[in-house]
Amino acid sequence: MASSPIVLVDGSSYLYRAFHALPPLTTSEGQPTGAIKGVINMLKRLIKDYPDSPMAVIFDAPGKTFRDELYDQYKAQRPPMPDDLRAQVKPLHECVRALGLPLLCIEGVEADDVIGTLAKMATDAGRDAVISTGDKDMAQLVNGHITLVNTMKGETLDVDGVKDKFGLPPELIIDYLALMGDKVDNIPGVPGVGEKTAIGLLQGMEGGLDVIYGDLDKVKTLSFRGAKTLPKKLEEHRDKAYLSYELATIKTDCELELGLDDLAIAAPDREALKTLYQRLEFKNWLSELLAGQDEGVDDVAGGSATPEGDNGGEGDNKNKAQATPSSERQDTVILEQAELDAWLERLAAAEAFCFDLETTSLNYMEADIVGVGLCLTPGEAAYIPLGHDYLDAPAQLDRKAVLEALAPILADEAIAKIGQNLKYDISVLARYDIPVKGPLVDTMLESYVLDSTATRHDMDSLALKYLGEGTVKFEDIAGKGAKQLTFNQIALEQAAPYACEDVDITLRLHQTLRPRVDETGRLAEVLDELERPLVRVLSRMERNGVALDAELLHTQSRELGERIRELEARAYELAGREFNLGSPKQLGQILFEEQGIPVIKKTPKGAPSTAEAVLEELALDYPLPKVIIEHRGLSKLRSTYTDKLPKLVNKATGRVHTSYHQAVTATGRLSSSDPNLQNIPIRTDEGRRIRQAFVARPGYRIVAADYSQIELRIMAHLSGDKGLLSAFAEDKDIHAATAAEVFGVALDKVNGEQRRSAKAINFGLIYGMSAWGLGRQLHIEQSQAKTYIDRYFDRYPGVARYMERIRAQAAEDGYVETVFGRRLYLPEIHSQNRARRQGAERTAINAPMQGTAADIIKRAMIDMDAWLADQAGSDGFDAWMVMQVHDELVFEVREDQAEAFMEEVKTRMQNAASLDVPLIVEAECGDNWDEAH
């Protein structure tokens, strides 16, 4: 049996190719990683394809080589290595070595020369070698033993493959390169000789430079174009040709300190890989490594690599489901009253403990408690099974009795409760009439406040990032899809370690994250004064829910269906045939091929784009795109809201209960799901009709209180611009005031069109809108839009100074802050990619405003919730806070108290923060949300 081929990897070639071909990824700390990820993926693929092969990865060494001595202009025109690429070289080398792969980096020669020398060694020894590269120069090395493989293109070149690709055998590739030169490496070649001429010359002369220069008269007789005048060029540039030949020749006699027998792959350094994957935030690879599933690393002799991002198949999940508790953790399954009593005594005496509910559902309004995980100290956890279907009643403690025993401890104001996403646990316990009191410590929020963009903030992601540990996922023990088990159906042998791991990891995360929060700026204030108090507020608001007029939505769905069908018929008429309006391919064919509409933008794969922004631009001049946009909008409204909302009404309460998310958006704003309340349109009749379906119960009214132009007011505060401060202090219409300044007219002479334009300028600039973007929005020339922007900054110079200052501060610090100290990190603020850097600069300008607005409404919610709690059970207001949407709070208030409540809520919300401009809140009431807005 023939031995496996030696694999020689052109690391430098792949590093550059990966850098330019793949998305420019960065870690939360700003470390570029895209090229590293691409090269490691390629190496894993090679390990899979050549499982028994010796292998070496070869990189260029820094500094000059012998070619620079031959020709001082060699590679002289090459720009310096981009900073984003340079920053990836060292960590890539570390990864390669940690994988156990020999790495060569020899001074004075290039990676090509080291590869050429090793290839020559293999040929001399009668051994096969595979060179993994994307460099065409390497074709000169191909022979009966040497093959090229381009993993990025899936291309393999043996001797015949080189002939097919270049029209020349491998032994003429150097001559080919010498004749036509190489602009990338600045190899001069023969001026006027390109690729076709070089091939024609070498084929016609049936030999290389020596043959050509030995019979220049024969060159005149060759049949390709320009052959007659070519001898003169060749003679004139003979020196350049032979110099180019020498420069293009890969050395095969480098002095190396190792031989072919030294290229065996060593055992991977798993601890080093763990550290590297954690630092570079290769989460999937880290997870696979920790779970023993990274076969390309764990068993390079016979395994297969799983690329980053591949979740693996069922076999992976089966293996992961067998994960055992950490040998350092002592798990207790509490099945006896004596064990429970001992734990209750310890919990009651503790300053803090971690707990986590295992339940039957993610819906907090329907979930039943299956068990409780508890942890007092890292490495020691307990699980109390309370509702597993497979256990007979005597085999597990009575759920009601256990919860009654835990209730006083959970309600103890002196004991801190630690958890991950505690809002869910609090809401589920509320179904059992068990309040959770005392300080709340939520690791999800600690991570979010520490760096909102660093990672997802679920426990599994946090364990990987901050503890460098993989965890058992719920799918690992419950399966996936329609056959997924609920927790009450999972065997105790799997359920208990899973539950114990959750609380143990959560407690350890708290001990890791909280010190980092405390030592970072004012983040402790953000966590302790905003996010932690908000947990109970959101839980209460979610459980309050909001009433819904389902019949109104059913009616609207029918009407939308009719309108959608009319739009389909109109689209078919305009297109001249029927087609699938939801198919980008069919729509593109009709718009750009059949109707000849100009292509504005293409998709990454090169197809004409039919994205929303493209259609909006085309709709200005063509009727079909306008119809498509309306059809898409109404179809989305129907599927997302009018059809779906009635299905979300809770049968027990008759109300809709959304879920608010504190740890999703980068800037601190809340988001919501099931339903998503943030995206219900307000500027269209159809969107307002959906809002009409959100109603008050009999005897009550809806009150909506909304901060007026809060981000512009924050801009005035942050920038200190005298013009803006004055306008807000005098309670002027800010858009009219801006129009007066920009268009040079008296305030009372501003017309509606000027005010609309000024509004676009005001809001556009705080989101970093360019002159091109403003021109597109206002349907004016870019030059005119630039004039408006220049005039705006002339009138409001403080805004321009603020923007410059915040860009510089972001570049220096790597983050920006809100008025209250919340941070938003900007890892791409130093990106070499201009578009990404400018995007980070736009975020730097807007994030302090959007984040401060988010902080202010959170402060208002905390204050309103406490005030409403004081009002309950007295002669005070009978009101519930039922929704939060952007800068708006929505309440359900007893009908006879609505007017007085509006005045109170305006005052309290306006006092939520003290800025250099007054905060203004507008409040209205009505029988439904639309009337109240």
N, C-alpha and C positions, 0 to 999 in steps of 0.2 A: 504493500500500500504506500502510495506516494505521500511524503510529508506535506503538511499544510503550508501554504505560501507565507512568506514573510510579508507583513503589511507595513508599509512606510507611508506615514501621513504627513502631507505638506501643511503643517499647522498654520503657517503664515498666510498661505493662499486662502485657506478656509476662514481664517480670522477676518481678513479684509472682505471676502465675499459675504460672509454672514453679517458683517457690520452694515454693508450697503444694501443687502437684499432683505433683511428681516426688520420687523418693527423695532424702534429704539426704546427698549424697555429700560426702566430704572427701578431701583428699590426705593423704599420710603425715605431712605437717607440720601437719595440722590446718586447712588452708585449705578452707572450704566451696566446693563447685564445682557442686552440683546445678542451681542456677538458671542459672549460666553455660552449662552444657552444654545445658540445655533451650532457652535463647534462641539459642545458636549453631546448634543443630540446626534451629530454626525458620528462621533466616536462610539456612542452606544450602538448605533446602527452597524458600524463596522465590527464591533465585538459580536453582535448577533450574527452577522453574515460570515465571519471568519472565527468561529468559536475556539478553534484549536491553534490559531496562528500566533507566532511571536509578533510583536508590534512595537513600533516606535513612532513618536510624534516629534517632528522636527520644526523648529522655528528659526527665523533670522535672528542673529545676535545684533545688538546695537553697535554702531560704529561703522567705519569704512571697511571695504573689502579690497581684494587684489584688483578688482575691475576698476575701482576708483583710481588706482595707480596707472592702469593702462590708459584710461580715458577720463580726464577730470570732469567731463560733462555727463558722465554716466549717472542716470536718474536725477540729474541736476534740476530738472524742471518739476519734479514731483513735489507737491505741497507737503508740508510736515504732517506727521500723523495727527489726525484730529484728537483733541483732548478726550472726547467721549470714547474713542477707541483706545488711546494710550492707557486710560484708567482701567481697561479690561484685561490688559496683557498679563499683569502679575497674578490677579485672581484666577485667570484661565490656567496659567502655568501651575498654580497650586492645586486646581481641580484635577488637571491631568496627572500630576504626581500622586494625588490622593487616590485616584482610580487605579493606581498600580502600574501605569503605563510609563515606560522609559521615555524621557524627554531629552532631546539633544538641542543644544544651542551653542554653535561653535564660532568663536570670533575669527574675523578675517575672511570668512567665506559666507556664502548665502545658504539658506535651507536647501535650495536646489542642488548645490554641490555636495552637501552631506548625503542627501538622498541618492544622488548619482553615484557616490562612492559606495554606499551600502548596496545599491542595485548591482554595481560591478562585482562587489564581493559575492553576491548571490549568484550571479551568472557564472563567475569563475568556479564557484563551488557546485554548479549544476543544480542550484535550487531555484524554485520559482519565487517571484516577488510581485506584490501588487502595490503600485504607487497610487495613493488616494490624493487626488489634486484636481484643481480646475485650471491649471496653468498649461497652455498649449506648448510651451517650450519643452515640457517634459516628454513630449512625443519622441524626441531624439533618443531617449533611453530605451524605447520599446524594442524587444527582441524576442526570441523564442522562449525566454524565461521571464521577461518583464512585461507586465500589463498595466495600463492606466485605468483607474476607476474614478469617475466623477459622481460622488454620492448626491450632490445637489441636483444634478441633471439626470441621474440614473443611467449614465453613459459609461460603457466599457470599451477600451481600445486595445486590441492586440495588433500584430503586424498588419493583418489585412484591414483592421479597423482604421489604422492610421492612413493606409493607402486610400481607403474609401473617403475618409474625412478631408484629407489634404491633397489627394491626387498624387502623392509622393510617398516613397518608402521612408521608414524612420531614419535611415542613414543620410537622407538628403534634407532633413528638417533644419539642421544647423545652416546649411547653404541657403535654404529658403528664408530663414530669419535674417541672415546676413545680407541678402539682396534687398529685401523690402524694408529692413530695419524694424524698429519697435518704438513707437512714439511714447508708450508708457514708460519704458526704461531708458528712453533717449539714446537708443542704438541708432546710429545715423543711417546705415544701409547705403544703397546707391540711389541718389536723388532721381525721381522720375520712375523708379521701378516699384510698382505696387504688387498686390497679391497675385493678380491674374498674370502680369508680366513675369513675375518670378517663377510661377508654376509653369508657364509656357516655355520659359527659358530652360529650366531644369529638365522638363520632359523632353524638349526638342534636342537638347545636347546630351541627354542620357547620362548626366554626371553632374558633379558639383562645381565649385569655384575653380578648382585646378583644371578641370576639363574645359570649362568655359574660357578661362583666360589662356588656355593652351591653344585655342582655335577660335579667336574672335571673328575671323572671316566667315566661319560657318554660321555665326549668329545671324548675319545678314540674310541668310537663305531661309530662315525659319518663317513659318506661315502666319504667326500672330502679328497683330497690328503694332507698328512702331519698331519692328525687328531691324529694319534697315539702318536706323539712326542709333540703335542701341549700343553697338560696339564702341562708338566714340564716348558715350556716357560711361560705359564700363571701364574703358581705359583711363578716362579722366579721374575716375573715383576708385581706382584699383585699391589704393591704400585704405579708403573707408570700408570697402567691401571686406578686406581681410581683417581689419580692425573689428568690424562688426561680427565677423565669424568668430573671432577670439572671445569677444564679449558675450556672444550667444552660446558659446560652448559650455556645457555643464561639466565641471571638474569631476573626475571619477577617481582621484588619487589623494583626497584629503587625508591628513593625519588624524586618525580617530583613536581615542583611548579605549574603545570597545569594539567588539566584533559581533558577528551575527548571533553567536551563542549567548550574547549578553542581552538580547532583546526579549527575553521571556517576560510575560506579564506577571508582576508581583501581586501578592494579596492586597486588596484595597485597604486603605487606612480608614476604617469606618468612622472613627472619632473625628478625623480631619474632615471627612466628607460631611458629617453631621454639622460641624461648625461652619463649613463653607456654604452648604445649602441653606443653613439658617441665616447666615449673614447676607447671602445673595438673594434670599427670599424665593428659592426654588421649592415651593411648598409641596408640590406633588412628589418631587423626587425625595424630599426629606421624609415625607409620609411613607413612601415606599421603602426607603432605607430603614426607617425605624420599625416598619412592619415586617421586614425581611423579604419584601416583595421586589426590591430593585435588583432583578436577576442579572442585569448587565454589570452590576457591581458585585453582588453577593457570590455569584458563581460564574465568573467570566469564562471558565473552561467549557461550560455547556448551557448557560442560560441565554435568555433573550432580553434585550433591553426594552423597557417600557418608557416611551418618550414622555417628557413633561407635558401634562395636560391630558394624557390617556388614563381614563379611570379604570382600565382593566376589565376583565370579564368576570363571570360568575365564580370562576375558580379562585380569583383573587379574594373575593368577598368571603368565600368559604374558609380560606386560610386565615383571613383577618378575624373572622368570627370566633376562631379558636384562641384568640389572644387571651393570655392569662393575666391575672392581676400582677402588678409590679412586685417583685420579690421583696421590695423595701416597704410594701404597704401591707398592713394587717387588716383584713376585712372581717366584719362580723355580720352575720345574718341573724336578726333579732326575731326569734320565734317563741321565746318564753317570756313570761311576765317579769321574772327576776332580772333577765337581761335588760328589758325595757326600763325597769325601775332604776337600774344602775346607770343607764345612759341619761335618763331624765334628771337624776340627781346631779350628774356632771354638767348637763346643759344648764340647769337652773343656777349653778354656781359659777358659770363661765361669764367672762366679759363679752365674748362673741362666739358664734359658731356658724358653720356653713350648713345650709340645707338645700335640698333640691327635690321637687316632687316629680315622680314618674306617673304619667297619666295616660288616659285612653285617647286623647285628642289634642291637637294644637289649638283648637278653638276654646278659648278660656271660658266661654259661656256654656260649653257642653262637656268639658273634660271631667272625668271622674278620677279620683286619686287611686292609683294602683299601689304605690309604695312611697316611702320617704327615705332619702339618703341624708346622712348626717356625718359631719366631720368637725372635730375640735382641734386636732393637731395634725400636721402633715404626716402621712404614712399610716394613719389609723382612721378607718371609716366604717360606718355601719349602714345597713339597709334593713328597713322594716317593710316586709311584704304585707300588703293589706287587701289586695283585690285581684290576685292571680287566679285565673279560672281553673287551673289544674290542681290547686291545693284545696283539700277539704277544710271545712271550717275549723276543726281543732288544730290543723297544721299551721295556721297563721293567726295572728292576733286579730281581735275584732277591730275593724276600721273605726267605728264610731268611738269606741273606748280609747283607742290610741290617740285619735285626733283630739278628743276631750282632754286627754292627759297632756298633750303637746300645747294646747291652746293657751294656757296661762304663761308658758315660757315664750311662745311666739308673741304674746301681747305684753310682755315685760318691757317697759320703756328703758330699762337700764342695760339690756342685753342687745348688742349689735347683731344684726342678721346679715350674713354674707351669702351671696349667690351670684348666679350668672343669668341675666335677664329676669330680675326679681319681680318685675311688673306682672309677668305671667303667673308666677307662683302666688303672688298676693291676690290676683283676680280669681284664681281657682279656689284658694282658701276662702275667699269671700262667699263663694257658693255654699260653703259649709258653715257660714256665719262665724268664721274665725278671723279676727283682725290680726294684722302683723304690725306691731309697734316697735318703737326703739329705732336707733340709727340703721339705715339701710346701706349696705356696702355691695355695690354691683360691679363685678369685674368687667362686664361688657362696657359700662360707662367709664370705668377707669381707663380702659384701653382707648376708647373713643376720644375722651378728653385729652389723653396723652398725645395722640396723633390720629386724627380722624381719617387720614388717607393712607396710613401705614399698612393696613391689612383689613380684611373682614374681621368683625368683632365677635364672631361665634367662638365657642369654647375650643373647638378643634383647631381653628386657625390660630388662636392665641396660644394654645399649648405648643404648637409647632414653632411659632415666632419667638415667644418669650422663654419657654422652658426647653425647647428643642426636643419635644416628645410627641410621638404619634399617639393617637387615641383610638379607641374602638368607636366606630361610627354607628349610628342607629341602624342604618341599612345593613351593616355587617351582622347584626343579630336578628333583624326583623325582615330582611329581604327588601325587595323593591317592587314598585308598580302595584297592580291590582291585587297581587297575592301577599302584599306586605302585611305582617302581623301587627296587631296593636300590642302595647306593652303588657297588658294583662294575659296575653297568649304566649309570652316568651318564657322559656324554661328558666327556673330560678338559678340554675348553674351559669347561665349567661346573663340574666337580668341583674343579679347581685353584683358581680364584678363591674358591670357597666355603670350601675348607679353609684357604687363606691368610688369608681374612678372619677366620675363627674364631680363629686364634692371634694375629693382630694385634690384634683387638678385645680378646681376653682379656688380653694383656699390657698394653694401655692401661688396661683396667679395673683391673688390679692397681695400676698407678701412680696411679690416681685414688682407689681405695677404701682402700688400706692407710694412707695418711697420715690419712685421716678416722678410721679405726679407732684409730690411735695417739693421736690427740688427743682422743678421746672417752672420758672416765671410765676404767674398768678393762676396756674391751672388748678391748684387746690381750691381756690375760691370758686372757680367755674364749676368744679365737681361738687363741692359741698353746699354752695349757695344756689345753684341752678339745677344741675342734672339730678342729683340725689333727691332733693325735695320734690322734683317734678314726677318722680316715679309714682308716688301715691296719687298725685293729681290726675295723671293720665289713666291710671287704673280706674279711678272713680268715674272719670268722664267716659271711658270706654264702656263701663258697665251701665252708666246712665243710658247710653244709646240715644237714638233720635227716632221719632215716629215717622212713618212713611205712608203716603197715599199710593198704595199699589195699583189701585184701579186707574188713577191718572196716568201712571207709567204704562200700563197695558194699553190704554187709549193712544198714548203717544207712540208706542211701539208700532201699533197698527198704522198710524198716520205716517210714521217714518218709513215703514215698509212700502206704502203706496208711493211716497215721494221717491224712494230709492228705485222702484220699478220704473217710474217716469224718467228718471235720470238715465237708467240703463237704456231705455228706448231711444232717448235723445242721443246718447253716446253712439248707439248702433247707427242711427241716422247720420250723424256727423262723420262716422268712420266709413260708412258705405257698406257695412257688414256687421254681423254679430261677432263678438269676441269676449274673452274672459276679462272683465274689468280689473280683476285682482291679480292678473298675470303681468308682471313687468316686461317679460319677453314679448308677449303679444301686443301690449300697449306700445312698447318701443318700436316694434315692426310697423305698426299703423302710423305712429307719429312721425318717425324719422325716415322710413323707407317708402311707405305708401303715400303719405301726405307731404313728404319733403321738408318737414320742419327742421330747422338747423339744430344740430346737437350742441348743447351748452356745456355739458359735463359728462364724463364717462365714469363707469364703475371701476374698481380696482382691477377687474378682469378685462376691461376694455370695451364693455358694452355701453351703449348710450344710457345715461341715467334717467330714470323716471321718478326720482326722489321728490319729496314734497316741495322743497325749495326750488327745484328745477321746474316743476309744473306751475308753481306760483308765478315764476318769471315768464313762462310761456303763455300763461293764462292772460297776460296783459295784451297779447296780440292774437291769440288763437282760441276759438271757442271750445274745442274738445278738451284741452287740459283743464279749462275752467269747470267743465262738467265733471271730469274725473275727480278733481279736488273736492267738489261738493259731495259727490257720491262717496268718496272715502270718508269724509268727515261724518256724514250721516250714518254710514254703516258702522263706524267706530262707536258713535254715540249709542246706537241701538244695541250693539253686542256688549258694550262695556257697562252701560247704565240702564237703559229702559227695559231691556230683557233681563239683565242680571240682578239689578237691585231688589226686585220683589223676591227673588230666590234667597236673598241674604237676610230676610226678616226672620228674627228668632221666634220660634213657635211659642216659647214660654212667655216672652215679654212683649211680643208684637212690635218690636223695634229693631232697628239696624244698629249693630255694634261693630264699629271699625276697629282696627288695631293701629295704634300710633307707634312709630319707630323713632327712637331717640338717636340711634347709632348708625344711620345710613348716609345722610347727606354730609358733604365735606364741611359745610359752613355752619352747621348747628341747627339748621331748620328741621322741623319735624316732617316726616312723611307718613303716609297712611296706606293701608291696604284692606281689601275685603270689606267695604269698598274703598277705592282711592278717592278721597274727598278733595284732594288738592288739584285734580285735573278736570273738574267739571267746568265747562266753559261758562263764562259770564257775559261775553260780548255778543253772543248770538241768541236769537229767539229760542232755538231748540235747547241751548244750554240753560237758559233762564227757566224754561218749562220744567226741566229736570229738577231745578232748585225749588220749584213750586211744589214738588212732591214731598219735600222735607217739611213736615208740618208739626204743629204743637198739639198736644192732647186736649181734649175738651176742657174748657175753663182756663186755658193757658195761651200765651202768645210767644212767638219767636222774637227774640231781640238779638240783633247782630250789631256788634261794635267793631269798628275797623279803624286802624291807624291811618291817618291821611298823609300820603307822600312821605312815609317814614324814612325811606332810604335817601331821598333828596335832603331831608332835614339832617340826617346823619352825615351826609356829605358836607353840608354847611358847617356842622359842628367840627368834623375832622379837618376840613380845609381851612376853617377860620376866615373864609372869604367874606369881606365886608358887604359886598353886594348881596350875596345870598342871605347872610345873617340879617341884614336890614330888611330884605323882602319878607322873610319869615316872621321877624319881630313885628312888622307892621301888618301882618296877616294879609299880605297881597296874594293874589292868584299867581303862584310861582311861574306857571307856564305863560301866562299873559305878560308877567314882568320880564321873563326871559325873551319873549317875542319882541317886547318893546326895545330891549337892549340890542338884540341881534339884528332886527329889521329897521332900527332907528326911527321908531314911530312913538307917539305918545301912548301911554298905557291905555287911555280910554279910546284910542283909535285902532287897537289891535283887533283884527278880524278873526273869524273862526279858523280859516286856513292857516294863518300865521301862528295862532295858538297851537294848532295840531302839529305844525312843524316844530315849534319850540318844545312841545312835549316830547316829540321823538328825539330831539337833541338832548334834552335834560336826561331822559332815561337811557338813551343810547350811549352817552358819554360815560355814565357810571358803570356801564357794562363793557366799556372799552371799544365801542363801535368806531370803525374807521370811516374815512370820507366815502370810500366805496360802499360800505354798508349803509351809511346814512343816505347816500344818493339813491341807492336801490330802494330803500324804504319810502323815501319821499318822491320817488320817480323823477329825480332831477339829475343833471350831469354831476359827475364826481367833482369837477372843478368848482361848481356852485356849492356843493355840500362842504367842500374844504373851506370855502369862503365863510360859510355859516359857522363852522367849527372854530376857525381862526378868530372870527368876530366874538364868538362866545368866550373864548379864552382871554381876549382883550378886555371884555367887560367883567369877567370873573377870573382875574389873574391868580387868586388864591387857589382856585381849583386846579389850574395848570401846575402851580408849585406843589400842591399836594400830590398830584399824580407823579411828578418827577421824583418827589421825596420818597413816596411809597415804593416806587420801582427800585430806587437805589437801596432803600432799607431792605427790601425783599432779597435783592441780590447779595447784600452783605450778610443778612441773618439767615436766609433760607426759609423764612416764614413771615407772616403778617399776623397782627392781633386785632381783636375787636376792642371796643371801649372797655369791656369788662375783663379782658385778659385771655379770651379764648384764642387759641393759635390755629392757624392753617399753614401747614408746611407745603412748600412749593419745590418739589424735587427737580422740576424741569426748568427752574429759573436760570440755570447755567448751561442749559442744553445747547449744543452746537447747531442743532436743528432750529433754524430761525423761526419757523412757524410754531414749534412747540415752546420755544422761549417766549415769543410774543404772547402765546396763549397763557403762559404762566404769569406774564406781566399784567395781562388783562384781569386775571383772577386776583392778582395782588391788589389791584385797584378796587375791585368790586367786593371781594370777600369781607373786608372790615365793615363795609356797610351792610351787606346781607347778613353777616354773622351778628353784628350788633343789633339789627332788627330782630333776629331770632332770639337773641338774649333778652331783649326788652319784652317781647311777648311772653317768653317763659317766666320772667319776673312777674308780669301781670297775671299770668295764670296761677302762679303760686300764691300771690296775694289774694286774688279773687276766690280761690278755693278755700283758703283759710277764713276769709270773711264770710263766705256762704256757709261754712261749717258753724261759725258763730251765730249766724242768723237762724239756723235750723232749730226747731222746737221752741222758738220764742215768738215775739210779735214782729219779728223781722221779715225780710223778704223770703218768699217761697219760690226759690229759683234753682235751676240746675245748669251747670255748664255742660253743654252737649257736643260741641264741635270746636275744633281749631283749624282754620284754613288760612295759610299764608299769614297775613297781618290782621286776621279777623278772629274774634271770639264769638261764638253763637250760644245763646242761652234759651232755656225754656222757662218762662216767668208767669206767675199767676196773673191773670188778665187785668185785675184791678190794680196791680202793682207795677205794670209795665212802664208807664211813663216815669214814675219816680225812680224805678230801677235804672232806666237809661241814663239819667243824670248821675246817679251814683257810680255806675260802671264807667262812664266817661271820665269822671274825676279820678277814679282809682287807676285806670289804665294810663291816663296822662301823667300820673305821679310815679309810674313804674321806673322812670329814669330821669335824671337831671342833666339836660344837655344845654348847649349855648343857644339853642332855639327851642321854642315851646313845642311839645308834642301835642298834636290835635287828634282827638278821637271823634269819629262820627258814628252815631248810633240811631238805629231805626227799629221799629217793631212791626209785626204783621202776623197774619195767620200762617204764613209759610216763610221759608228762607228767602225766596225771591222778593217778596213784599218787604221784608225786613232789611234787605241789603241796600 
